[in-house]
Amino acid sequence: MSFKIYTKTGDTGTTSLIGGTKVPKSHLRIESYGTLDELNSQLGLCRDLLTNEDSRKTLLEVQDRLFTIGSSLACDPVKEPKMRIPDLKVSDIQFLEAEIDRMDAALPPMRSFILPGGHPLVSQLHIARCICRRAERACVRLELESLEVEPLILQYLNRLSDYLFVLSRFTAQELQVAEIPWKPRV
């Protein structure tokens, strides 16, 4: 059975959360999971460009977790407990931390802030990190407005942005690209 990609139900600027609740497309919940979708797309590009197989596998795992988070955010929190949406787990955060530690052990210590750049892939990873931070900020705003965000989501996004920063450094080292230290004007 096939279905049409367009439904015309959003033509008036509203959409439905999982559970049926209608909200404006400008709703912070939509902004939050829309930003996660943007991040997921950017990570797909990064995964396509990476040659390190471990990093590619990790990003594929991260993309799966982002779908998990997005499905959680797309639910009406009042109706969500009745839905069977996959959950994020503490082990997902621990996985990112282990990857950060593994890569960080192979990197020289940072002696200054690092400017994004030096290679297109390194820059793409920094863009992903920035999108991740924006998604995290949107989820924090949801939580501050009492719109119920699972605390693990905030922790995961925070750790993911750290992971992406370290991955950018690790990738630069693998590509033998010098990091660009920030040298403030004096």
C-alpha positions in Angstrom: 0.0 0.0 0.0 1.4 3.4 -0.9 0.4 6.8 0.5 0.9 10.4 -0.7 3.6 12.4 0.8 1.4 15.5 1.0 -1.7 15.5 3.3 -2.7 19.2 3.1 -3.4 19.1 6.8 -0.7 21.6 7.6 -1.7 24.1 5.0 -3.2 26.4 7.7 0.1 26.5 9.8 -0.8 23.8 12.3 0.4 20.3 12.8 -0.5 17.4 15.1 1.7 16.0 17.8 1.7 12.2 18.3 -1.5 11.7 20.2 -3.5 14.1 18.0 -3.1 17.4 19.8 -3.0 20.2 17.2 -0.4 23.0 17.7 0.9 25.8 15.5 4.0 25.0 13.5 5.7 27.8 15.4 5.2 25.9 18.7 8.5 25.4 20.6 7.9 21.7 20.7 7.9 21.7 16.8 11.0 24.0 16.8 12.8 21.5 19.1 12.2 18.4 17.1 12.6 20.3 13.8 16.1 21.4 15.0 16.9 17.7 15.9 15.8 16.8 12.3 18.2 19.4 11.0 21.0 18.1 13.2 20.2 14.5 12.0 20.5 15.6 8.4 23.8 17.4 9.1 25.1 14.3 10.8 24.1 12.2 7.8 26.3 14.5 5.7 29.2 14.2 8.1 28.8 10.4 8.2 28.9 10.3 4.4 32.2 12.4 4.4 34.0 10.5 7.2 36.4 7.7 6.4 36.9 6.5 10.0 34.6 3.5 10.3 34.3 3.8 14.1 33.2 7.4 13.8 30.7 6.5 11.0 29.2 3.7 13.2 28.9 6.1 16.1 27.2 8.8 14.1 24.7 6.2 12.8 24.0 5.2 16.4 23.6 8.9 17.3 21.2 9.4 14.3 19.1 6.6 15.7 19.0 8.2 19.1 18.0 11.5 17.6 15.0 9.8 16.1 14.2 8.5 19.6 14.5 12.0 21.1 12.5 13.5 18.2 9.7 11.0 18.7 9.6 11.8 22.4 9.4 15.5 21.7 6.7 15.0 19.1 4.4 13.5 21.6 1.8 15.4 23.6 3.3 15.0 27.1 -0.1 14.4 28.6 -0.8 11.5 26.2 2.8 10.2 25.9 2.7 7.8 28.9 0.1 5.9 27.0 2.2 5.7 23.8 5.0 3.2 23.3 7.8 5.6 22.2 11.4 4.2 22.6 13.2 5.7 25.5 16.6 7.3 25.8 18.8 5.4 28.3 21.7 6.5 30.6 23.8 4.0 28.7 23.4 6.2 25.6 25.1 9.0 27.4 27.7 6.7 28.8 28.4 5.5 25.2 29.1 9.1 24.1 31.3 9.7 27.1 33.4 6.6 26.3 33.8 7.7 22.7 34.9 11.2 23.9 37.4 9.7 26.2 38.7 7.3 23.5 39.3 10.1 21.0 40.5 12.6 23.6 43.3 10.1 24.7 44.7 10.3 21.2 44.6 14.1 21.0 47.1 16.7 22.2 45.9 18.8 25.1 44.1 22.0 24.1 46.1 25.1 24.8 43.7 27.7 23.4 40.2 28.0 22.0 40.0 26.5 18.5 38.4 28.2 15.5 36.2 26.0 13.3 37.9 25.3 9.9 40.9 23.9 8.3 39.1 21.3 6.2 35.5 21.0 4.9 34.7 17.9 7.0 36.0 19.5 10.2 33.9 22.6 9.5 30.8 20.4 8.8 31.3 18.7 12.2 31.5 22.1 13.9 28.3 23.1 12.1 26.7 19.9 13.5 27.9 20.9 17.0 26.3 24.3 16.7 23.0 22.8 15.5 23.2 20.5 18.5 23.6 23.4 20.9 20.6 25.1 19.3 18.5 22.0 19.8 19.7 21.8 23.4 18.7 25.5 23.9 15.2 24.8 22.4 14.7 21.8 24.7 15.8 23.9 27.7 13.2 26.5 26.8 10.6 23.8 26.6 11.6 22.6 30.1 11.6 26.2 31.4 8.1 26.7 30.1 7.0 23.5 31.9 6.4 21.7 28.6 8.0 18.5 30.0 11.3 17.4 28.6 12.9 14.2 29.8 16.0 15.2 31.7 18.1 12.6 29.8 17.3 14.4 26.6 19.0 17.6 27.9 22.0 15.5 29.2 22.3 13.6 25.9 22.3 16.8 23.8 24.8 18.4 26.0 27.1 15.4 25.8 26.5 15.1 22.0 27.8 18.6 21.4 30.9 17.7 23.4 31.3 14.5 21.4 31.0 16.5 18.1 33.6 19.0 19.3 36.1 16.2 20.1 35.2 14.4 16.9 36.1 17.5 14.9 39.5 17.6 16.6 40.0 13.9 16.2 39.1 14.1 12.5 41.4 17.1 11.9 44.2 15.0 13.4 43.3 12.0 11.2 43.3 14.3 8.1 46.6 15.8 9.3 45.0 19.3 9.3 46.4 21.8 11.8 43.9 23.1 14.3 43.4 26.9 14.1 44.0 28.4 17.6 42.1 31.5 18.4 44.5 34.3 19.1 42.7 37.3 20.5 43.7 40.8 19.6 45.6 42.6 22.3 
